[in-house]
Amino acid sequence: MGQTALQTAMLMTVLGSAALAAFLMARAGGSAGSRPLAAFLAAVGLWASGLLLPGRWGMAAMSLEALGAGVFVHFAARLAQRGGRLVPWSYAAGGAATLAALISGPGVFVDWPGAGMLFRHEGAGLVCGAVAAMLAGAGQALLIGAWREARGLLKRQLAVVAVSSGLGLASAMGLAPPVLGIAVYPWPLLLLPAYVAVLTYGVLRYELMADLERRRAEAERQRLAELGALAATVAHDLRNPLNIIGMAVAGAEPAVRAEVRTQIERMDALVRDLLDYAKPWRIESAAVPLTEAVAEAAGGHPVDNETPAGLEVRADPLRLHQALANLIANATAAGGRVAVLAERVPGAVLVHVCDDGAGIPPDIRATLFQPFVSRGPNGTGLGLAIVAKVMAAHGGSAALTSRPGWTTCFTLRFPE
């Protein structure tokens, strides 16, 4: 029974790995690391087939574990968008260990209680196994490190892949009993099909979600194009009547003229923001010193500029100025103190714009970055929506956060 269960698990792994590898190769280029992941799954399938076919073929298949782990590092680096310099060394170490195991022999197949013929690493095979474990750990570290900093869809995908690779590492421990001489059934090997299944789930589900994200982005671009056409029409049709109104009250009392001027300026600001929000942008990034950028964006507003000297972000200077100016103006309008702080974290620079005003009403917190949602009674409702658009164009994000001593903080995250 135990032998049948092990053979069934390995057969499921072979078939599942082959099917997913074929799918990924058919859609190569659709997602980050699709080709190295397909190659890695093929290596997993070959390794599992070695346990089904003890003998010369099985010995050769078991030698592939180190090279397969090197391919896994390649995939993890592509998905995590880091660790690229590690990839050539991973292939070199995995390839050398595999070649040594092929030449000297990775080990032997032994008759194991309840499991039939089971592989035992010996000699060069022990080195091959150790290199494979080291490389798999490095790939797992890349995934976990990227998961800690990622946001949204990528964060969820990294979590699923990291869990599945953890299952893969755990299943490989099933070959430890023969090496250690512990006469127990290799239960961990039965996890190998689950590893492929979870990885399949992660790839297929997030491939679909990524496609939906692309469709939503296209729909948003279409919506903004329509909004831009509407805004241009509104701007054209509004400005002439507003000018006429301004001239019509030229002889009115000063208080009346001042109120009309204020309302005209508000409507003109709304039209400008609407036109700016709806039109397509072209981002031209450069290294921008934050201290100077904050000082320029603050203008005449009293702001505590607590950004570290020398700290820079990669950003479009004009759009960075716009985002900071919008946040500082909002914070100043809320009353109280205003400060801009910044810090470098792994993979990003965070810029915090904080105030100790009245805070954000609970009923608008969830929709704060959507168009026409305003924190104050005199806002156009587009300032924060434009900030969110600026950050999305830079591949970063804008979020409402909290910091001790402040009632409201907005955090801009610029990826490095």
PEGI-V819603 format. One line per field, one symbol per residue. ss: DSSP state (H for helix, E for strand, L for the rest). burial: b if it has 16 or more other ideal C-beta (glycine too) atoms within 10 Angstrom, else e. A space follows every 10 residues. Layout:
# PEGI-V819603
ss=???
burial=???
This chain:
# PEGI-V819603
ss=LHHHHHHHHH HHHHHHHHHH HHHHHHLLLL LLLHHHHHHH HHHHHHHHHH HHLLLHHHHH HHLLHHHHHH HHHHHHHHHH LLLHHHHHHH HHHHHHHHHH HHHHLLEEEE EELLLEEEEE ELLHHHHHHH HHHHHHHHHH HHHHHHHHHL LHHHHHHHHH HHHHHHHHHH HHHHHHHHHH LLLLLLHHHH HHHHHHHHHH HHHHHHHHHH HHHHHHHHHH HHHHHHHHHH HHHHHHHHHH HHHHHHHHLL LLLHHHHHHH HHHHHHHHHH HHHHHHHHLL LLLLLEEEEH HHHHHHHHLL LLLEEELLLL LEEEELHHHH HHHHHHHHHH HHHLLLLEEE EEEEELLEEE EEEEELLLLL LHHHHHHLLL LLLLLLLLLL LLHHHHHHHH HHHLLLEEEE ELLLLLLEEE EEEEEL
burial=eeeeebeebb ebbbebbbeb bebbeeeeee bbbbebbbbb bbbbbbbbbb bbebeeebbb bbbbbbbbbb bbbbbbbbbb bbbeebbeeb bebbebbbeb bbeebbbbbe ebeebbbbbb beebbebbbe bbbbbbebbb bbbbbbbebb eeebebbbeb bbbbbbbbbe bbebbebbee eeeebbebbb bbbbbbbbbb ebbeebbeeb eeeeeeeeee eeebeebbee beeeeeeeee ebeeeeeeee eeeeeeeeeb eeebeebeeb bebbbebbee eeeebeebeb bebbeebbee eebebebeee ebbbbbeebb bbbbbbbbbb bbbbeeebbb bbeeeebbbb bbbbbbbeee eeeeeeebbe bebebeeebb bbbbbbbbbb bebbebbbbe eeeeebebbb bbbbee
